[in-house]
């Protein structure tokens, strides 16, 4: 028999008060000595004792989703139309300009908070701001280079308007680590601009074995000849098949949804590009590689070169 009911506990205490030895009580009720001492101590004050189980609810509950956190989720959703994953990243490790925005609007010092995507979605549902893209899950063929600088992917985004100017962006990423080698703004991009920017990248990060590009005019004969002179193989993605360079396409999507939308809130937000690139490389955890891009690029690069 297990001592689980208030009636049995009351009988244990009465037996103990009448002088019955603990060993005898344990034999009668088939319980442990610890159980006897526990309920004897619980009934120490006559007239106020209780033999019911105490609530296991904590005296103080510290909620992660405070009013400030809830408002921050709504601010990021309404300002930039970000989904749960991107909001999760921004709440946990925001770039300085996003942190400044939250502190300015909320009027409090922002402390990073770790929330699940489900929790964030629950908040969005509460305020009728949740939703998902149409269509189901799509299966992609996955390719990844073996080491840093084995292959770079490069593409051009534009034209778009930023700070009232018509601009283009040249985006270069490392295929293995997703490290953003370069993301620079130009009023227009010609082959000479691409070569000049890549030359600067080579000085900083070394020369890749391959560069994956599309069929754009900037990447034709002159560009291919220059790459050959530098012992770089140029790989052209098939026409109308952007999945072939999906990593740089994904990075450009992030550029659209995380940087270009800043113009809705910040003035002169082109000046934030350097800060955004550094945050993307060093402080943003990426699910595709399960790490920070800089960790993989520099650690693996050093190991590979050594």
GULOBA-397646 format. One record per residue: residue in three letters; x, y, z of N, C-alpha, C in turn. Coordinates in steps of 0.02 Angstrom, whole numbers, padded with zeros to 5 digits, always signed. Atoms other than C-alpha are relative to their C-alpha. Layout:
% GULOBA-397646
AlaXYZXYZXYZ
...
% end
This chain:
% GULOBA-397646
Unk+00042-00060+00000+00000+00000+00000+00044+00062+00000
Unk-00040-00061+00006+00066+00171-00044-00033+00057+00038
Unk+00027-00056-00039+00046+00321+00070-00010+00060-00045
Unk+00013-00054+00048-00034+00439-00054-00062+00041+00017
Unk+00063-00036-00013-00201+00492+00021+00007+00041+00065
Unk-00001-00041-00061-00230+00629+00151-00022-00039+00062
Unk+00024+00039-00058-00323+00504+00264+00057-00042+00030
Unk-00056+00041-00025-00173+00387+00277+00053+00043+00032
Unk-00050-00045-00028-00056+00532+00308-00020+00024+00070
Unk+00025-00021-00065-00167+00591+00450+00009-00056+00052
Unk-00009+00057-00046-00162+00416+00529+00074-00008+00019
Unk-00072+00005-00014+00029+00415+00516+00020+00050+00054
Unk-00018-00053-00048+00043+00579+00610-00031-00015+00069
Unk+00032+00016-00064-00082+00524+00745+00037-00056+00035
Unk-00038+00055-00030+00015+00362+00772+00066+00025+00028
Unk-00064-00026-00024+00177+00458+00789-00009+00042+00063
Unk+00013-00042-00059+00102+00582+00914-00017-00042+00062
Unk+00017+00044-00057+00039+00438+01021+00061-00039+00024
Unk-00061+00031-00025+00219+00378+01040+00021-00063-00036
Unk-00018+00061+00037+00222+00236+00914+00067+00012-00036
Unk-00066-00008+00030+00399+00207+00852-00005+00002-00076
Unk-00001-00010+00072+00444+00253+00674+00003-00068-00036
Unk-00007+00065+00033+00495+00074+00631-00066-00037-00002
Unk+00065+00033-00003+00326+00008+00688-00049+00030-00050
Unk+00046-00035+00047+00233+00140+00586+00015-00021-00072
Unk-00018+00020+00069+00331+00093+00429-00025-00070-00016
Unk+00023+00068+00012+00283-00089+00452-00075-00002-00008
Unk+00073+00000+00004+00099-00050+00480-00025+00025-00067
Unk+00025-00033+00061+00078+00064+00330+00041-00017-00063
Unk-00042+00021+00056+00213-00014+00220+00028+00061-00037
Unk-00028-00062+00027+00301+00153+00195+00072+00006+00022
Unk-00070-00012-00018+00476+00221+00211+00004+00044+00062
Unk-00011-00044-00058+00548+00308+00364-00003+00073-00021
Unk+00000-00069+00024+00570+00463+00259-00071+00027-00005
Unk+00070-00022+00005+00381+00470+00228-00027+00017+00068
Unk+00024-00014-00068+00347+00463+00415+00028+00067+00024
Unk-00030-00063-00023+00469+00603+00454-00026+00059-00041
Unk+00024-00054+00042+00406+00706+00308-00066+00027+00025
Unk+00067-00023-00019+00224+00711+00363-00004+00019+00073
Unk-00003-00023-00069+00269+00727+00547+00024+00073+00003
Unk-00024-00070+00002+00365+00886+00506-00053+00045-00031
Unk+00052-00040+00032+00225+00947+00392-00056+00017+00049
Unk+00054-00010-00049+00101+00929+00538+00027+00025+00067
Unk-00033-00023-00062+00214+01016+00663-00045+00047+00040
Unk+00042-00048-00034+00085+01151+00704-00071-00027+00005
Unk+00069+00027-00009-00076+01077+00778-00052+00052-00019
Unk+00054-00045+00020-00233+01152+00706+00010+00033-00067
Unk-00014-00032+00065-00146+01216+00549+00029-00050-00050
Unk-00030+00048+00044-00082+01055+00476-00046-00016-00059
Unk+00037+00019+00059-00133+00999+00303+00034-00062-00029
Unk-00028+00062+00026-00112+00826+00229-00010-00006-00076
Unk+00008+00000+00073-00150+00875+00050+00067+00017-00033
Unk-00061-00017+00037-00015+00886-00083+00002+00075-00013
Unk-00009-00071+00014+00055+01061-00101+00004+00011-00075
Unk-00004-00018+00071+00043+01148-00269+00074+00005-00020
Unk-00068-00004+00026+00200+01130-00374+00011+00061-00043
Unk-00007-00061+00039+00168+01294-00458+00051+00046+00034
Unk-00051-00043-00031+00318+01410-00430-00031+00064+00026
Unk+00025-00062-00029+00293+01564-00323+00005+00058-00049
Unk-00011-00053+00049+00363+01676-00460+00012-00032-00068
Unk-00008+00024+00068+00346+01641-00646+00032+00055-00042
Unk-00035-00048+00042+00470+01729-00760-00018-00014-00074
Unk+00022+00009+00069+00388+01746-00930+00052+00028-00048
Unk-00045-00026+00051+00503+01762-01081-00034+00052-00043
Unk+00037-00045+00044+00369+01847-01184-00032+00055+00043
Unk+00025-00058-00036+00353+02009-01088-00037+00047-00048
Unk+00035-00048+00044+00253+02156-01153+00048+00031-00050
Unk-00049-00030+00045+00413+02231-01226+00019-00049-00056
Unk-00018+00050+00051+00459+02068-01315-00058-00008-00050
Unk+00058+00007+00043+00283+02051-01383-00006+00060-00048
Unk+00002-00060+00043+00287+02230-01447+00056+00000-00051
Unk-00056+00004+00046+00458+02200-01524-00015-00046-00059
Unk+00020+00046+00054+00390+02052-01623-00046+00035-00050
Unk+00048-00034+00044+00247+02158-01690+00035+00056-00039
Unk-00036-00053+00035+00366+02302-01732+00038-00028-00060
Unk-00040+00030+00054+00479+02189-01836-00045-00027-00055
Unk+00047+00027+00049+00330+02107-01920-00030+00056-00042
Unk+00034-00054+00035+00242+02270-01964+00048+00042-00041
Unk-00048-00043+00034+00399+02365-02014+00030-00033-00062
Unk-00037+00033+00053+00483+02234-02123-00033-00062-00028
Unk+00036+00059+00022+00356+02093-02145+00043-00063+00004
Unk-00043+00058-00009+00482+01966-02080-00038-00059+00028
Unk+00030+00061-00026+00437+01786-02042+00029-00019+00067
Unk-00018+00020-00068+00462+01690-01880+00075-00013+00008
Unk-00071+00016-00006+00640+01630-01916+00043+00064+00002
Unk-00039-00062+00002+00705+01803-01960-00013+00042+00063
Unk+00015-00036-00063+00616+01881-01810+00038-00032+00058
Unk-00036+00036-00053+00692+01746-01699+00074+00021+00001
Unk-00070-00021+00004+00867+01792-01761+00009+00071+00025
Unk-00006-00071-00018+00837+01978-01738-00010+00011+00075
Unk+00011-00007-00072+00774+01956-01559+00060-00026+00039
Unk-00056+00031-00035+00922+01847-01511+00066+00035-00012
Unk-00064-00031+00018+01063+01934-01603-00010+00055-00051
Unk+00017-00053+00048+01005+02098-01680+00061+00040-00021
Unk-00051-00049+00020+01119+02210-01784-00009+00063+00041
Unk+00005-00061-00041+01157+02374-01695-00058+00046-00020
Unk+00052-00046+00022+01034+02472-01803-00070-00027+00018
Unk+00064+00028-00021+00890+02351-01764-00008+00008+00076
Unk+00002-00010-00072+00934+02358-01579-00017+00073+00017
Unk+00015-00071-00011+00932+02548-01589-00073+00016-00015
Unk+00071-00010+00018+00762+02543-01675-00045-00024+00057
Unk+00043+00028-00053+00686+02431-01540+00004+00042+00063
Unk-00007-00041-00061+00758+02535-01398-00033+00067-00008
Unk+00030-00065+00012+00698+02695-01479-00076-00003+00004
Unk+00073+00006+00002+00520+02633-01505-00027-00024+00068
Unk+00025+00029-00062+00502+02531-01345+00018+00042+00061
Unk-00021-00042-00057+00594+02654-01232+00034-00039+00055
Unk-00036+00040-00050+00693+02517-01142+00066-00024-00031
Unk-00061+00030+00025+00867+02444-01155-00015-00071-00023
Unk+00017+00065+00027+00853+02291-01266+00050-00053+00022
Unk-00040+00058-00018+00917+02127-01195-00021-00058-00045
Unk+00016+00054+00047+00930+01979-01314-00043-00053+00034
Unk+00045+00051-00025+00797+01845-01293-00004-00057-00051
Unk+00002+00059+00043+00791+01668-01361-00071-00028+00002
Unk+00068+00026+00005+00617+01616-01421-00003-00051-00056
Unk+00011+00048+00055+00556+01471-01526-00043+00033-00053
Unk+00042-00026+00054+00474+01502-01693-00074-00010+00016
Unk+00070+00011-00018+00314+01427-01623-00025+00054+00047
Unk+00020-00053-00047+00312+01554-01481-00012+00065-00037
Unk+00008-00062+00039+00337+01697-01604-00064-00004-00041
Unk+00061+00007+00040+00199+01628-01715-00062+00006+00043
Unk+00056-00007-00046+00084+01618-01564-00015+00074+00013
Unk+00010-00072-00010+00112+01804-01533-00030+00031-00062
Unk+00027-00027+00063+00080+01842-01716-00074-00020-00009
Unk+00070+00022+00004-00081+01738-01710-00044+00042+00046
Unk+00038-00040-00049-00137+01833-01555-00018+00068-00028
Unk+00012-00066+00028-00123+01996-01651-00021-00003-00074
Unk+00026+00009+00068-00189+01923-01815+00051+00022-00053
Unk-00052-00019+00048-00024+01945-01906+00040-00060-00026
Unk-00037+00059+00025+00029+01767-01944-00025-00019-00069
Unk+00018+00023+00067+00025+01684-02113+00058-00038-00029
Unk-00053+00038+00032+00125+01574-02229-00005+00007-00076
Unk-00002-00005+00073+00176+01573-02410-00041-00056-00031
Unk+00039+00054+00033+00065+01476-02531+00045-00054-00026
Unk-00039+00056+00026+00121+01307-02592+00029-00043+00055
Unk-00028+00045-00050+00197+01159-02503+00075+00001+00000
Unk-00072+00006-00005+00372+01106-02461+00028-00026-00066
Unk-00031+00020+00063+00488+01090-02610+00067-00035+00014
Unk-00063+00037-00008+00631+00966-02625+00050+00024-00052
Unk-00052-00025+00043+00794+01030-02696+00060-00048+00000
Unk-00062+00036+00003+00950+00942-02754+00054+00043+00034
Unk-00046-00038-00041+01086+00994-02631+00072-00011-00022
Unk-00071+00003+00016+01266+01035-02678+00036+00049+00046
Unk-00040-00044-00041+01403+01107-02569+00074-00014-00013
Unk-00072+00009+00010+01589+01136-02599+00031-00032+00061
Unk-00031+00036-00054+01709+01037-02493+00039+00044+00049
Unk-00041-00044-00041+01815+01181-02428-00012+00073-00018
Unk+00004-00071+00018+01818+01372-02419+00044+00015-00061
Unk-00035-00022+00061+01874+01454-02582+00004-00054-00054
Unk+00006+00048+00055+01838+01297-02681-00044+00030-00055
Unk+00044-00031+00049+01698+01394-02764-00033+00062+00031
Unk+00039-00059-00018+01625+01568-02753-00060+00005-00047
Unk+00058-00015+00041+01451+01611-02815-00009+00075-00005
Unk+00005-00072+00010+01421+01783-02889-00061+00017-00042
Unk+00058-00022+00038+01269+01877-02951-00010+00075+00010
Unk+00015-00072-00003+01201+02052-02979-00073+00009+00016
Unk+00069-00017-00018+01045+02121-02897-00013+00072-00021
Unk+00017-00068+00019+00960+02270-02972-00033+00003-00069
Unk-00007-00062-00039+00911+02395-03019-00052+00005+00055
Unk+00046-00015-00054+00829+02454-02858+00015+00071+00023
Unk-00008-00068-00024+00805+02622-02776+00019-00001+00074
Unk-00021-00006-00069+00899+02661-02616+00021+00072+00014
Unk-00011-00071-00017+00901+02833-02535-00011+00045-00061
Unk+00018-00041+00057+00821+02901-02692+00044-00009-00061
Unk-00045+00011+00056+00957+02833-02807-00011-00069-00031
Unk+00007+00064+00035+00948+02695-02938+00067-00037+00004
Unk-00062+00036-00015+01077+02565-02887-00003-00073-00020
Unk-00008+00072+00009+01141+02389-02919+00046-00025+00056
Unk-00044+00031-00051+01226+02268-02798+00035-00060-00030
Unk-00039+00059+00019+01366+02146-02837+00010-00042+00063
Unk-00002+00044-00059+01353+01998-02717+00044-00060-00016
Unk-00045+00057+00007+01490+01868-02696+00001-00038+00066
Unk-00003+00039-00062+01480+01725-02570+00041-00063-00012
Unk-00036+00064+00003+01584+01572-02529-00050-00057+00004
Unk+00049+00054+00005+01490+01414-02577+00000-00045+00061
Unk-00004+00047-00056+01552+01309-02430-00028+00030+00065
Unk+00015-00028-00066+01527+01429-02284-00056+00051+00000
Unk+00050-00055+00008+01398+01556-02351+00029+00067+00023
Unk-00031-00063-00019+01524+01689-02301-00007+00050-00056
Unk+00010-00052+00051+01483+01850-02393+00066+00034-00015
Unk-00065-00028+00020+01644+01892-02483-00006+00074-00016
Unk+00011-00070+00018+01574+02053-02552-00073+00013-00012
Unk+00067-00024+00018+01412+02149-02563+00006+00076-00004
Unk-00016-00071+00011+01440+02320-02639-00049+00031-00048
Unk+00048-00036+00041+01329+02452-02716+00035+00038-00057
Unk-00025-00036+00059+01357+02525-02891-00059+00034-00034
Unk+00053-00032+00041+01260+02648-02998-00012-00041-00064
Unk+00006+00048+00054+01295+02527-03141+00060-00048+00005
Unk-00052+00051-00007+01399+02368-03155+00021-00024-00070
Unk-00030+00025+00062+01513+02330-03304+00052-00053+00018
Unk-00050+00052-00011+01642+02193-03326+00060+00028+00038
Unk-00057-00030-00034+01779+02312-03269-00013+00008+00075
Unk+00018-00007-00071+01686+02344-03106+00004-00067+00036
Unk-00003+00067-00030+01670+02157-03074+00072-00021+00011
Unk-00071+00018-00005+01856+02128-03108+00034+00039+00056
Unk-00031-00042-00051+01906+02273-02997-00020-00023+00070
Unk+00024+00021-00066+01799+02214-02852+00028-00069+00019
Unk-00028+00066-00013+01857+02033-02868+00075+00005+00018
Unk-00071-00009-00015+02039+02091-02868+00010+00021+00073
Unk-00003-00020-00071+02009+02176-02700-00016-00058+00046
Unk+00018+00059-00040+01926+02018-02635+00057-00050+00003
Unk-00056+00046+00002+02075+01913-02690+00054+00021+00050
Unk-00051-00025-00047+02191+02025-02588-00019-00014+00072
Unk+00023+00010-00069+02084+02002-02433-00009-00074+00018
Unk+00021+00068-00018+02028+01820-02445+00035-00055-00040
Unk-00031+00052+00042+02135+01731-02575-00039-00011-00064
Unk+00030+00012+00066+02092+01664-02748-00038-00066+00001
Unk+00039+00062+00002+01952+01536-02771+00020-00044-00059
Unk-00014+00046+00056+01969+01382-02880-00051+00010-00056
Unk+00053-00008+00049+01802+01415-02967-00044+00060+00020
Unk+00050-00052-00011+01675+01555-02986-00062-00019-00040
Unk+00063+00018+00033+01493+01513-03024-00039+00064-00014
Unk+00036-00060+00020+01399+01647-03121-00056-00020-00048
Unk+00052+00013+00050+01249+01664-03235+00025+00022-00069
Unk-00019-00017+00069+01246+01711-03419-00001+00075-00013
Unk+00002-00072+00007+01251+01899-03387+00057+00026-00044
Unk-00050-00028+00046+01346+02010-03508+00065+00018+00036
Unk-00060-00018-00038+01468+02061-03370+00048-00059+00008
Unk-00039+00060-00013+01530+01881-03360+00019-00037-00064
Unk-00014+00033+00064+01568+01847-03543+00075-00003-00015
Unk-00067+00014+00025+01730+01844-03644+00056+00033+00043
Unk-00053-00036-00037+01834+01978-03554+00007-00028+00071
Unk-00001+00026-00068+01786+01912-03383+00030-00071+00001
Unk-00025+00068+00002+01821+01731-03432+00075-00002-00012
Unk-00071-00003+00015+01992+01777-03503+00039+00022+00062
Unk-00033-00024-00062+02038+01872-03344+00004-00056+00052
Unk+00000+00056-00047+01988+01722-03238+00051-00053-00020
Unk-00048+00050+00024+02091+01606-03346+00071+00022+00015
Unk-00067-00027-00015+02243+01719-03322+00016-00009+00074
Unk-00010+00008-00072+02217+01698-03134-00012-00072+00023
Unk+00010+00072-00014+02194+01508-03146-00065-00014+00037
Unk+00066+00010-00029+02010+01519-03101-00046-00029-00053
Unk+00048+00030+00046+01881+01407-03183-00067+00036+00006
Unk+00066-00033-00001+01720+01497-03231-00053-00053-00016
Unk+00055+00047+00010+01563+01392-03212-00064+00040-00012
Unk+00061-00037+00018+01405+01456-03298-00061-00041+00018
Unk+00063+00033-00017+01235+01414-03227-00044-00006-00062
Unk+00044+00006+00059+01108+01348-03354-00051+00057-00003
Unk+00049-00053+00009+00988+01476-03425-00067-00021+00031
Unk+00066+00011-00030+00822+01490-03332+00002-00055+00054
Unk-00005+00050-00054+00886+01379-03190+00038+00031+00059
Unk-00034-00035-00056+00925+01492-03040+00020-00045+00057
Unk-00017+00046-00055+00931+01341-02923+00074-00019-00002
Unk-00070+00019+00006+01106+01306-02991+00045+00044+00043
Unk-00037-00045-00044+01169+01458-02896-00046+00022+00057
Unk+00051-00014-00050+01041+01444-02758+00025+00036+00062
Unk-00026-00031-00061+01156+01501-02617+00005+00075-00007
Unk-00004-00073+00010+01190+01672-02691-00070+00029-00011
Unk+00069-00022+00008+01007+01684-02741-00034+00009+00069
Unk+00027-00004-00068+00960+01650-02559+00029+00061+00036
Unk-00032-00057-00033+01086+01779-02501-00029+00066-00026
Unk+00031-00060+00028+01011+01907-02620-00071+00010+00028
Unk+00066-00006-00031+00839+01867-02550+00006+00029+00070
Unk-00012-00029-00066+00907+01902-02376+00016+00074-00006
Unk-00017-00070+00012+00980+02064-02444-00064+00041-00013
Unk+00063-00035+00014+00808+02112-02509-00042+00009+00063
Unk+00048+00001-00056+00711+02065-02352+00029+00027+00065
Unk-00031-00024-00062+00837+02119-02221+00033+00068-00006
Unk-00035-00064+00008+00928+02267-02296-00040+00052-00039
Unk+00036-00050+00040+00827+02350-02434-00061+00026+00036
Unk+00060-00023-00035+00673+02356-02322+00015+00050+00054
Unk-00017-00048-00053+00769+02462-02197-00017+00072-00020
Unk+00018-00067+00024+00728+02611-02307-00068+00023+00024
Unk+00066-00019-00026+00552+02605-02235+00005+00035+00067
Unk-00008-00026-00068+00621+02655-02065+00059+00048+00007
Unk-00061-00038-00009+00797+02725-02082+00013+00047-00059
Unk-00024-00046+00051+00859+02878-02176+00073-00017-00016
Unk-00069+00013+00021+01021+02860-02277+00022-00070+00021
Unk-00016+00067-00025+01017+02674-02246+00052-00036-00041
Unk-00056+00030+00037+01148+02638-02380+00063-00001+00043
Unk-00058-00003-00044+01274+02687-02246+00002-00059+00048
Unk+00003+00058-00045+01218+02533-02147+00024-00064-00032
Unk-00017+00062+00036+01276+02409-02280+00060-00035+00031
Unk-00060+00031-00029+01449+02379-02204-00017-00035+00065
Unk+00020+00029-00065+01373+02350-02033-00044-00062-00010
Unk+00043+00058+00015+01243+02233-02108+00040-00060-00024
Unk-00043+00054+00025+01375+02131-02200+00039-00033+00057
Unk-00038+00028-00056+01479+02110-02042-00045-00041+00046
Unk+00048+00038-00042+01326+02056-01942-00017-00065-00033
Unk+00018+00061+00036+01278+01931-02077+00055-00053+00004
Unk-00056+00047+00000+01452+01852-02076+00020-00025+00069
Unk-00029+00017-00065+01496+01854-01892-00051-00013+00055
Unk+00048+00005-00055+01337+01862-01789-00065-00035-00017
Unk+00062+00032+00020+01200+01777-01888+00010-00076-00008
Unk-00003+00072+00005+01178+01591-01860-00043-00022-00058
Unk+00036+00022+00060+01127+01505-02023-00018-00074+00005
Unk+00024+00069-00007+01022+01348-02021+00029-00046-00053
Unk-00025+00042+00054+01090+01286-02188+00068-00031+00015
Unk-00066+00026-00017+01266+01265-02117+00006-00015+00074
Unk+00002+00011-00072+01218+01255-01932+00061+00031+00035
Unk-00057-00035-00029+01352+01383-01887-00002+00072-00024
Unk-00009-00067+00025+01408+01562-01913+00047-00002-00060
Unk-00042+00004+00061+01482+01592-02088+00074+00012+00013
Unk-00071-00015-00012+01643+01669-02022+00036-00057+00035
Unk-00031+00058-00034+01674+01519-01909+00023-00052-00050
Unk-00017+00051+00049+01670+01398-02054+00053+00026-00050
Unk-00045-00025+00052+01759+01510-02179+00071+00006+00025
Unk-00069-00012-00023+01909+01560-02074+00030-00062+00034
Unk-00028+00059-00033+01929+01403-01966+00018-00053-00052
Unk-00013+00051+00050+01912+01283-02112+00052+00023-00051
Unk-00048-00026+00048+02013+01396-02225+00071-00008+00026
Unk-00067+00007-00031+02161+01398-02104+00021-00073+00001
Unk-00016+00071-00003+02151+01209-02080+00016-00027-00070
Unk-00010+00025+00068+02140+01180-02268+00068+00023-00027
Unk-00063-00027+00026+02288+01293-02308+00060-00030+00036
Unk-00055+00028-00038+02395+01218-02169+00012-00074-00020
% end
